[in-house]
Amino acid sequence: MSQATYERTASIPLDQLTPFPGNAKRGDVGAILASLCRNGHRSLVVQEAGPDRYVVLAGNHTTQAIAAHGPGDCGMTVKAGDEERPCGVCGNEPWEPVARCEVVQCDDDTATPINLVDNRASDLGSYDEQALADLIGGLDDLGGTGWTGEDLADLVNAIEEAAAEEEPPAARRDGADRDPRRPGHHRYEHHPGRGWRLLSLPPPPGHVLMTLTYLPPPDRDEAARLVASAREMFPAEGAPEIVLRALRALTALLDSRHAHDGVVTVSALLKAAGVNQP
């Protein structure tokens, strides 16, 4: 078995593309077509199998979606905000079905694992539900995303239920003690014609919001734990300052991953932030 070798990128007519034999995945062709019409083309990965013949290794359902669109001007436009755009597939012009392809050379023993992992990798993944809700809630129009307003509502409900279960029993006894402004607790509103909006709520008195957008979940959790521990070492009136200082020390936290033991302590975090410990 040999590794796949990239050859070129080309626009290939659909009649030269062969679906992968025995492709086991069953995708949502309608959702893919809606995305293509709104957002434009996606590339396929194809194996060069002979003169003007290619086998689709990754993107079989995208191929089906382009075929479902068919040739010619579909006459459909899409609206993005106040802008009216042409169809992302045909451009509302005469058009013959083609697909943008990444062409590779490989043997059949390599082609099968490529097809399998393309189908399987998404199954093995998971979501950061809060990050997903923030992405969906930040859009005015969910067309072409595969998500709906109902999906967002279900997602937010699931996040809130999970957060409620983590609260101490005394705080769960009734809703009076639950503060919807606490960090990490978001609210969304739907505005007709404008989509879902993330509500910007101020933090409770004595709290500072900390947003760690680009850190993976394990690092976010570790940063939050260390900041919370450092916060307990200072009087209440000095707590916001330590949080802000700790934000400047996140680089030290990430650098610690390369230490011999991969461990960072609260004292090391405070030292990196330039704080004199009490």
KESE-781552 format. One record per residue (C-alpha): residue number from 1; residue in three letters; x, y, z. Coordinates in steps of 0.05 Angstrom, whole numbers, plus 32768, in hexadecimal, padded with zeros to 4 digits. Example, Ala and Ser with C-alpha at 12.3 -4.5 7.8 and 13.67 -1.06 7.14 Angstrom:
<nodes>
{n 1 res ALA px 80F6 py 7FA6 pz 809C}
{n 2 res SER px 8111 py 7FEB pz 808F}
</nodes>
This chain:
<nodes>
{n 1 res MET px 8000 py 8000 pz 8000}
{n 2 res SER px 801B py 8045 pz 7FEC}
{n 3 res GLN px 800A py 8089 pz 8008}
{n 4 res ALA px 7FDE py 80B7 pz 7FE0}
{n 5 res THR px 8004 py 80EC pz 7FB8}
{n 6 res TYR px 7FE4 py 812F pz 7FA7}
{n 7 res GLU px 7FE4 py 813C pz 7F5C}
{n 8 res ARG px 7FBB py 817B pz 7F4E}
{n 9 res THR px 7F7B py 81A0 pz 7F5A}
{n 10 res ALA px 7F4A py 819F pz 7F20}
{n 11 res SER px 7F01 py 81AC pz 7F0E}
{n 12 res ILE px 7EE8 py 8168 pz 7EF5}
{n 13 res PRO px 7EA5 py 815B pz 7ED2}
{n 14 res LEU px 7E77 py 812F pz 7EFB}
{n 15 res ASP px 7E72 py 80FB pz 7EC4}
{n 16 res GLN px 7EBB py 80EB pz 7ECF}
{n 17 res LEU px 7EB2 py 80DF pz 7F1A}
{n 18 res THR px 7EA2 py 809A pz 7F35}
{n 19 res PRO px 7E86 py 8091 pz 7F7C}
{n 20 res PHE px 7EB3 py 8069 pz 7FAA}
{n 21 res PRO px 7E9E py 8020 pz 7FA3}
{n 22 res GLY px 7E78 py 800A pz 7FE0}
{n 23 res ASN px 7E7A py 804E pz 8002}
{n 24 res ALA px 7E58 py 803F pz 8044}
{n 25 res LYS px 7E46 py 8085 pz 805C}
{n 26 res ARG px 7E00 py 80A0 pz 8052}
{n 27 res GLY px 7E03 py 80EC pz 8053}
{n 28 res ASP px 7DCF py 8123 pz 8051}
{n 29 res VAL px 7DD4 py 8138 pz 8008}
{n 30 res GLY px 7D9E py 816D pz 8011}
{n 31 res ALA px 7DC5 py 8190 pz 8049}
{n 32 res ILE px 7E05 py 818E pz 801F}
{n 33 res LEU px 7DE2 py 81AB pz 7FE2}
{n 34 res ALA px 7DC4 py 81E3 pz 800D}
{n 35 res SER px 7E0A py 81F3 pz 8026}
{n 36 res LEU px 7E27 py 81F2 pz 7FE0}
{n 37 res CYS px 7DF1 py 8220 pz 7FC5}
{n 38 res ARG px 7DFD py 8252 pz 7FFC}
{n 39 res ASN px 7E48 py 824C pz 800A}
{n 40 res GLY px 7E67 py 8232 pz 7FC9}
{n 41 res HIS px 7E8D py 81F4 pz 7FB5}
{n 42 res ARG px 7EB4 py 81C3 pz 7FE0}
{n 43 res SER px 7EEE py 819A pz 7FC7}
{n 44 res LEU px 7EEC py 814F pz 7FBD}
{n 45 res VAL px 7F27 py 811F pz 7FC3}
{n 46 res VAL px 7F2A py 80F1 pz 7F87}
{n 47 res GLN px 7F57 py 80B9 pz 7F71}
{n 48 res GLU px 7F70 py 80BC pz 7F2A}
{n 49 res ALA px 7F5A py 8079 pz 7F0E}
{n 50 res GLY px 7F67 py 8082 pz 7EC4}
{n 51 res PRO px 7F5E py 80B3 pz 7E8A}
{n 52 res ASP px 7F22 py 80E0 pz 7E9C}
{n 53 res ARG px 7F0E py 80B1 pz 7ED4}
{n 54 res TYR px 7F11 py 80C1 pz 7F1E}
{n 55 res VAL px 7EF8 py 809D pz 7F5C}
{n 56 res VAL px 7EDC py 80C9 pz 7F94}
{n 57 res LEU px 7F00 py 80B9 pz 7FD5}
{n 58 res ALA px 7EE4 py 80F2 pz 7FFF}
{n 59 res GLY px 7EA7 py 811B pz 7FED}
{n 60 res ASN px 7E78 py 80E7 pz 7FD0}
{n 61 res HIS px 7E3B py 810B pz 7FEB}
{n 62 res THR px 7E54 py 814E pz 7FD3}
{n 63 res THR px 7E58 py 812E pz 7F8E}
{n 64 res GLN px 7E10 py 8117 pz 7F95}
{n 65 res ALA px 7DFB py 815D pz 7FAB}
{n 66 res ILE px 7E1A py 817D pz 7F6D}
{n 67 res ALA px 7DF8 py 8148 pz 7F42}
{n 68 res ALA px 7DB6 py 8158 pz 7F65}
{n 69 res HIS px 7DBF py 81A1 pz 7F53}
{n 70 res GLY px 7DC5 py 818E pz 7F0A}
{n 71 res PRO px 7DDE py 81B7 pz 7ECF}
{n 72 res GLY px 7DCA py 81FE pz 7EBD}
{n 73 res ASP px 7DB0 py 8239 pz 7EE5}
{n 74 res CYS px 7D87 py 8221 pz 7F20}
{n 75 res GLY px 7D68 py 8266 pz 7F27}
{n 76 res MET px 7D72 py 8265 pz 7F72}
{n 77 res THR px 7D92 py 829D pz 7F9A}
{n 78 res VAL px 7DA6 py 829E pz 7FE3}
{n 79 res LYS px 7DA1 py 82D7 pz 8014}
{n 80 res ALA px 7DDA py 82E7 pz 8043}
{n 81 res GLY px 7DC5 py 8320 pz 8070}
{n 82 res ASP px 7DAD py 8357 pz 8042}
{n 83 res GLU px 7DD4 py 833B pz 8007}
{n 84 res GLU px 7DB5 py 8311 pz 7FD0}
{n 85 res ARG px 7DE7 py 82E0 pz 7FB4}
{n 86 res PRO px 7DE6 py 82B1 pz 7F78}
{n 87 res CYS px 7DE6 py 8266 pz 7F82}
{n 88 res GLY px 7E2B py 8250 pz 7F99}
{n 89 res VAL px 7E29 py 8214 pz 7F6B}
{n 90 res CYS px 7E15 py 8230 pz 7F26}
{n 91 res GLY px 7E1B py 827A pz 7F33}
{n 92 res ASN px 7DD8 py 8281 pz 7F10}
{n 93 res GLU px 7DFA py 8278 pz 7ECE}
{n 94 res PRO px 7DFD py 8240 pz 7E9A}
{n 95 res TRP px 7E25 py 820A pz 7EBB}
{n 96 res GLU px 7E39 py 81C1 pz 7EB2}
{n 97 res PRO px 7E41 py 8198 pz 7EF2}
{n 98 res VAL px 7E8A py 8196 pz 7F06}
{n 99 res ALA px 7EAD py 818B pz 7F49}
{n 100 res ARG px 7EED py 81AA pz 7F63}
{n 101 res CYS px 7F1A py 816F pz 7F73}
{n 102 res GLU px 7F5B py 8161 pz 7F96}
{n 103 res VAL px 7F78 py 812B pz 7F69}
{n 104 res VAL px 7FA5 py 80F7 pz 7F8A}
{n 105 res GLN px 7FCB py 80BA pz 7F72}
{n 106 res CYS px 7FC5 py 807C pz 7F9E}
{n 107 res ASP px 7FB7 py 8032 pz 7F99}
{n 108 res ASP px 7F76 py 8012 pz 7FAC}
{n 109 res ASP px 7F91 py 7FF9 pz 7FEF}
{n 110 res THR px 7F9D py 8042 pz 8002}
{n 111 res ALA px 7F5C py 805C pz 7FE4}
{n 112 res THR px 7F30 py 8032 pz 8012}
{n 113 res PRO px 7F4E py 804C pz 8054}
{n 114 res ILE px 7F49 py 8094 pz 803A}
{n 115 res ASN px 7EFF py 808A pz 802C}
{n 116 res LEU px 7EF3 py 8067 pz 806F}
{n 117 res VAL px 7F15 py 809C pz 809A}
{n 118 res ASP px 7EF2 py 80D5 pz 8075}
{n 119 res ASN px 7EB0 py 80B6 pz 8088}
{n 120 res ARG px 7EC4 py 80A0 pz 80CE}
{n 121 res ALA px 7EEC py 80DC pz 80E8}
{n 122 res SER px 7EAE py 8108 pz 80F2}
{n 123 res ASP px 7E8C py 80CE pz 8118}
{n 124 res LEU px 7EC6 py 80CC pz 8149}
{n 125 res GLY px 7EC5 py 8117 pz 8157}
{n 126 res SER px 7E9A py 813C pz 818A}
{n 127 res TYR px 7E83 py 8183 pz 8197}
{n 128 res ASP px 7E95 py 81B8 pz 81C9}
{n 129 res GLU px 7E4B py 81C8 pz 81D3}
{n 130 res GLN px 7E55 py 820F pz 81ED}
{n 131 res ALA px 7E84 py 8221 pz 81B4}
{n 132 res LEU px 7E52 py 8203 pz 8182}
{n 133 res ALA px 7E18 py 822B pz 81A0}
{n 134 res ASP px 7E42 py 826B pz 819C}
{n 135 res LEU px 7E51 py 825E pz 8153}
{n 136 res ILE px 7E09 py 824E pz 8140}
{n 137 res GLY px 7DED py 8286 pz 816B}
{n 138 res GLY px 7E1B py 82B9 pz 814B}
{n 139 res LEU px 7DFD py 82B0 pz 8106}
{n 140 res ASP px 7DC3 py 82D8 pz 80EB}
{n 141 res ASP px 7DAF py 82A2 pz 80BA}
{n 142 res LEU px 7DBC py 8258 pz 80C3}
{n 143 res GLY px 7DAF py 8247 pz 807A}
{n 144 res GLY px 7DE3 py 8218 pz 805D}
{n 145 res THR px 7DFF py 8205 pz 80A2}
{n 146 res GLY px 7DD7 py 81C6 pz 80AE}
{n 147 res TRP px 7DBE py 81E3 pz 80F0}
{n 148 res THR px 7D7B py 8202 pz 8101}
{n 149 res GLY px 7D61 py 8231 pz 8137}
{n 150 res GLU px 7D40 py 81F4 pz 8157}
{n 151 res ASP px 7D84 py 81D2 pz 815A}
{n 152 res LEU px 7DA0 py 820F pz 817E}
{n 153 res ALA px 7D67 py 8210 pz 81B0}
{n 154 res ASP px 7D71 py 81C6 pz 81BF}
{n 155 res LEU px 7DBC py 81D1 pz 81C7}
{n 156 res VAL px 7DB4 py 820C pz 81F6}
{n 157 res ASN px 7D81 py 81E5 pz 8220}
{n 158 res ALA px 7DB1 py 81AA pz 8225}
{n 159 res ILE px 7DEA py 81D8 pz 823B}
{n 160 res GLU px 7DBF py 81FA pz 826F}
{n 161 res GLU px 7DA5 py 81B7 pz 828A}
{n 162 res ALA px 7DEC py 819E pz 8291}
{n 163 res ALA px 7E02 py 81DE pz 82B4}
{n 164 res ALA px 7DC7 py 81D9 pz 82E4}
{n 165 res GLU px 7DDA py 8192 pz 82F6}
{n 166 res GLU px 7E20 py 81A9 pz 8308}
{n 167 res GLU px 7E07 py 81DF pz 8338}
{n 168 res PRO px 7E06 py 81D1 pz 8383}
{n 169 res PRO px 7DC2 py 81B6 pz 839C}
{n 170 res ALA px 7DB4 py 81F6 pz 83C2}
{n 171 res ALA px 7DBB py 821F pz 8383}
{n 172 res ARG px 7D8D py 81EF pz 835D}
{n 173 res ARG px 7D55 py 81EF pz 8391}
{n 174 res ASP px 7D33 py 8226 pz 836B}
{n 175 res GLY px 7D45 py 8254 pz 8331}
{n 176 res ALA px 7D4F py 8291 pz 835D}
{n 177 res ASP px 7D98 py 8284 pz 836A}
{n 178 res ARG px 7DAB py 8276 pz 8322}
{n 179 res ASP px 7DCD py 82B2 pz 8303}
{n 180 res PRO px 7DC6 py 82B0 pz 82B6}
{n 181 res ARG px 7DFF py 82E2 pz 82B2}
{n 182 res ARG px 7E33 py 82B3 pz 82CF}
{n 183 res PRO px 7E6F py 82A6 pz 82A1}
{n 184 res GLY px 7E64 py 826E pz 8270}
{n 185 res HIS px 7E18 py 8275 pz 8273}
{n 186 res HIS px 7DFC py 8291 pz 8232}
{n 187 res ARG px 7DB7 py 82A6 pz 821B}
{n 188 res TYR px 7D9E py 82AB pz 81D3}
{n 189 res GLU px 7D63 py 82D1 pz 81B6}
{n 190 res HIS px 7D43 py 82C9 pz 8172}
{n 191 res HIS px 7D33 py 8309 pz 814D}
{n 192 res PRO px 7D05 py 8302 pz 8110}
{n 193 res GLY px 7D2C py 8310 pz 80D1}
{n 194 res ARG px 7D6E py 8315 pz 80F7}
{n 195 res GLY px 7D77 py 82CE pz 8111}
{n 196 res TRP px 7D93 py 82B8 pz 8155}
{n 197 res ARG px 7DB9 py 82EA pz 817F}
{n 198 res LEU px 7DE8 py 82DC pz 81BA}
{n 199 res LEU px 7DD4 py 8308 pz 81F4}
{n 200 res SER px 7E0D py 8331 pz 8211}
{n 201 res LEU px 7E02 py 8331 pz 825C}
{n 202 res PRO px 7E30 py 8353 pz 828E}
{n 203 res PRO px 7E53 py 8326 pz 82C1}
{n 204 res PRO px 7E38 py 8325 pz 8309}
{n 205 res PRO px 7E57 py 8356 pz 833A}
{n 206 res GLY px 7E9E py 8342 pz 834D}
{n 207 res HIS px 7EA8 py 8316 pz 8310}
{n 208 res VAL px 7ED0 py 831F pz 82D0}
{n 209 res LEU px 7EBF py 82F8 pz 8290}
{n 210 res MET px 7EF8 py 82CF pz 8274}
{n 211 res THR px 7EF2 py 82B7 pz 822C}
{n 212 res LEU px 7F25 py 8283 pz 8215}
{n 213 res THR px 7F0F py 827C pz 81CC}
{n 214 res TYR px 7F4A py 825A pz 81AC}
{n 215 res LEU px 7F5F py 8229 pz 81E2}
{n 216 res PRO px 7F4A py 81E0 pz 81DD}
{n 217 res PRO px 7F19 py 81CA pz 8214}
{n 218 res PRO px 7F4E py 81A8 pz 8241}
{n 219 res ASP px 7F78 py 81E8 pz 8243}
{n 220 res ARG px 7F3A py 8213 pz 824F}
{n 221 res ASP px 7F26 py 81E7 pz 8289}
{n 222 res GLU px 7F6D py 81E9 pz 82A6}
{n 223 res ALA px 7F71 py 8234 pz 829F}
{n 224 res ALA px 7F2D py 823E pz 82C1}
{n 225 res ARG px 7F42 py 8210 pz 82FA}
{n 226 res LEU px 7F83 py 8235 pz 8306}
{n 227 res VAL px 7F64 py 8279 pz 8303}
{n 228 res ALA px 7F2E py 8264 pz 8334}
{n 229 res SER px 7F63 py 8249 pz 8363}
{n 230 res ALA px 7F8B py 8289 pz 835E}
{n 231 res ARG px 7F4C py 82B3 pz 8369}
{n 232 res GLU px 7F40 py 8290 pz 83AC}
{n 233 res MET px 7F84 py 82A8 pz 83C5}
{n 234 res PHE px 7F70 py 82F1 pz 83C2}
{n 235 res PRO px 7F3B py 831C pz 83E5}
{n 236 res ALA px 7EFA py 8323 pz 83C0}
{n 237 res GLU px 7F08 py 836B pz 83AC}
{n 238 res GLY px 7F4A py 8357 pz 838B}
{n 239 res ALA px 7F2E py 831B pz 8365}
{n 240 res PRO px 7F21 py 833C pz 8321}
{n 241 res GLU px 7F69 py 8353 pz 831F}
{n 242 res ILE px 7F84 py 830D pz 8327}
{n 243 res VAL px 7F57 py 82F4 pz 82F0}
{n 244 res LEU px 7F6F py 832A pz 82C0}
{n 245 res ARG px 7FB7 py 831C pz 82D3}
{n 246 res ALA px 7FAC py 82D2 pz 82C9}
{n 247 res LEU px 7F94 py 82DE pz 8282}
{n 248 res ARG px 7FD9 py 82FA pz 8272}
{n 249 res ALA px 7FF8 py 82BA pz 828E}
{n 250 res LEU px 7FD3 py 8289 pz 8260}
{n 251 res THR px 8011 py 8284 pz 8235}
{n 252 res ALA px 8035 py 8268 pz 8271}
{n 253 res LEU px 7FFD py 8235 pz 8279}
{n 254 res LEU px 8004 py 821E pz 8231}
{n 255 res ASP px 8050 py 821E pz 8235}
{n 256 res SER px 804B py 81F1 pz 8271}
{n 257 res ARG px 8031 py 81BA pz 8243}
{n 258 res HIS px 8079 py 81B4 pz 822A}
{n 259 res ALA px 8097 py 81AE pz 8270}
{n 260 res HIS px 80B4 py 816B pz 8285}
{n 261 res ASP px 8077 py 815A pz 82AF}
{n 262 res GLY px 8043 py 8184 pz 8289}
{n 263 res VAL px 802A py 81A2 pz 82CA}
{n 264 res VAL px 8021 py 81EB pz 82DE}
{n 265 res THR px 8011 py 8201 pz 8324}
{n 266 res VAL px 7FE9 py 823C pz 833F}
{n 267 res SER px 8028 py 825C pz 835B}
{n 268 res ALA px 804A py 8256 pz 8316}
{n 269 res LEU px 800D py 8277 pz 82F6}
{n 270 res LEU px 800F py 82B1 pz 8328}
{n 271 res LYS px 8059 py 82B9 pz 831E}
{n 272 res ALA px 8051 py 82BC pz 82D2}
{n 273 res ALA px 801B py 82F1 pz 82DC}
{n 274 res GLY px 804A py 831B pz 8306}
{n 275 res VAL px 8020 py 8316 pz 8345}
{n 276 res ASN px 803F py 8316 pz 838B}
{n 277 res GLN px 801E py 82DE pz 83B1}
{n 278 res PRO px 8000 py 82EE pz 83F5}
</nodes>
